[in-house]
Amino acid sequence: MSAQHTPGRLSFKEQGEANQFCLLDDTGKWYVVALLMNGEIHAARQEANMRRLVACWNACDGVPTETLEAQAK
């Protein structure tokens, strides 16, 4: 059996605890996600990408990962 993803919705926060941006779950636990382009951090693009990831994550809340994977093919 594979590991389960973090359940629930995420939010986006600037000035994360360990990075310029972080994601927060429903309980306030934070997850650091660094999105680098050619090894560089571009703050404006990183923020836009993080916001999009949060929006997609929340829009798919409750949908099994396997269903999402099948639809992405």
C-alpha positions in Angstrom: 0.0 0.0 0.0 1.3 3.4 -0.9 1.4 6.4 1.4 -1.6 8.7 1.6 -1.4 12.3 0.7 -2.0 15.1 3.2 -5.8 15.3 3.5 -7.9 18.5 3.5 -7.4 21.9 2.1 -4.2 24.0 1.9 -3.6 27.7 2.2 -0.7 29.8 1.0 1.4 32.1 3.2 4.1 34.6 2.3 7.1 34.8 4.5 7.1 31.1 5.5 8.9 29.8 8.5 11.7 28.2 6.4 11.3 29.7 2.9 9.9 32.8 1.3 6.6 31.0 0.8 5.0 28.0 2.5 1.8 26.0 2.3 -0.4 25.4 5.4 -2.8 22.5 6.0 -6.1 22.8 7.9 -4.4 22.4 11.3 -1.8 25.1 10.6 1.1 22.7 10.0 3.4 24.2 7.3 5.0 22.6 4.4 7.9 24.1 2.6 7.9 23.8 -1.2 10.7 25.4 -3.2 10.0 26.0 -6.8 13.3 26.7 -8.6 13.9 27.6 -12.2 17.4 26.6 -13.3 18.4 26.6 -9.6 17.1 30.2 -9.1 14.2 31.4 -7.0 12.1 34.0 -8.9 9.8 35.4 -6.2 7.0 36.6 -8.4 6.8 33.3 -10.4 7.2 31.2 -7.2 4.3 33.0 -5.6 2.1 32.5 -8.7 3.0 28.8 -8.9 2.3 28.3 -5.2 -1.1 30.0 -5.5 -2.0 27.8 -8.5 -0.9 24.6 -6.6 -3.1 25.6 -3.7 -6.1 26.3 -5.9 -5.7 23.0 -7.8 -5.2 21.0 -4.5 -8.3 22.6 -3.0 -10.4 22.1 -6.1 -9.5 18.4 -6.1 -10.2 17.9 -2.4 -12.0 14.6 -2.0 -11.1 13.2 -5.4 -9.0 10.1 -5.3 -5.5 10.5 -6.6 -6.0 7.6 -9.0 -8.9 9.4 -10.6 -6.9 12.5 -11.1 -4.0 10.5 -12.6 -6.4 8.7 -15.0 -7.9 12.0 -16.2 -4.4 13.6 -16.7 -3.5 11.0 -19.4 
